[in-house]
Amino acid sequence: MTTEPTSQAQRRALARQARDAFPPMGVFAIHNLATGRVRVKTSRNVPGAINRMGFELRQGTHRDTLLQAEWNDVGPDRFRMNVLEMVKQRVDPAFDYASELVLLEALYTAELAPGDPA
């Protein structure tokens, strides 16, 4: 079975669809399995943020020096990064996604990392 080459119009339509898609924003956690410490973070692009964080940690260049030190100390096998919740697209064009992310971060931090300053 062969596939026909995609026409320029189809490629443009696919590019437009990808550009206009709702971004994968939400909240995720970084678990240090050795210490039990959990950090809760939000992003407007969760998969990209997790990928970037893992890359920076592997390279030894993460800006959170405490997290980097923990990573170096216990190793990457003792860390897990999990998506906790993705924000759904709302019908209301005035919906404040930034505030939603702040609220979700506070809620998950209170639940998973109470008293943790980072």
N, C-alpha and C positions, 0 to 999 in steps of 0.2 A: 504494500500500500504506500503510495507516494502522496506527499502533500504539495499543494501548489504554493508557489511563493506568495507571500503576503503583499498585497498591493500597497502603494504609498498611502492611499486613503485609509486603508485598514490599519496601517501602522500609526498614522496620525490619530485615528479614533482610539486605538489602544493607549497611546501616550496620553491623550486627553483624559481618558477614563482613569488612568493611574494617577495623573496629576490632581484630578478632582476628587479622588477617593478620600474618605474620612481617615485622618491619621490614626495610627495605632497607639493612642495615648492611654496612660494608666499608671498604676502603682506596682512596684516590684520590691522584693526583699533580697538582701544578701545575708545568708546565714553562715556564720562561722561554726561549723559542727564541733570543733574542738573546744571552743569556749562557751558556746551557746549564745553568743552575741548576735543580734539581728539589727541590720540597718534597713530602714524603709526609705525608698526613693520614688520619685515620680518623674515622668518624662512625657513629652508630646510625641515621642517615638520610642516606645519601650524596647522593641527588638534591637533597634540601633543603640540605645543606651546600654543595654546589657552586653552587646557585642563590644562596644567601645570600652566599657569598664573591664571586661575580661582581657581585652588586648592591652590596656594600660597596666593592669596588674601583672600580666605575664611579662611585659617589657620592663617592669619596675619603675614606671613613671606616673603612677596614679597620684593625684594631688592630695588625697586624703592619706597623710603620712601614717596615721595609726592603722588604717585598713591595709595599707601597703606593707607595714611592718608585720601585721598579723598574717597576711598572705605569705610573706617571705618566711615567717617562723613555722607555720603549720603546713604550708604547701597548698596547692590548688585543689587537691583531692578532698580537702576538708572544708571546702566552700560550696554552697549551692546558691544559685540565683533563680528565683521563682517569680513568675508573674502572679500577683495577688488579685488584681481586678483591672479590667479594661473599661474605659469610659465609653458609654454608648452615645451615638450621635443623637442630638435632640432636634425636635422640629422647630423650636423657638430659635430664630437666628440671633437673638440677643443673649442666649445662654452663656454664662461666664465659665468657660472650661478651666481657666487658670484657677479660679476659686474652688472649683470642684476638685482639682488635683491637690490643692492645699488642704482641703477638708479630708480627702481620702488619706493623704499622708499622715495627718494628725490622728485620724481614727485608727489606722493600722499601727502607727507607732505606739499609741496608748495600749493597744491590744498585744502587740508582739514584743515591744521593747520598752516597757514602762521604766521610767527613771534613767534611761540611757540618753546621754546628752547628744550623741551623734546621730 
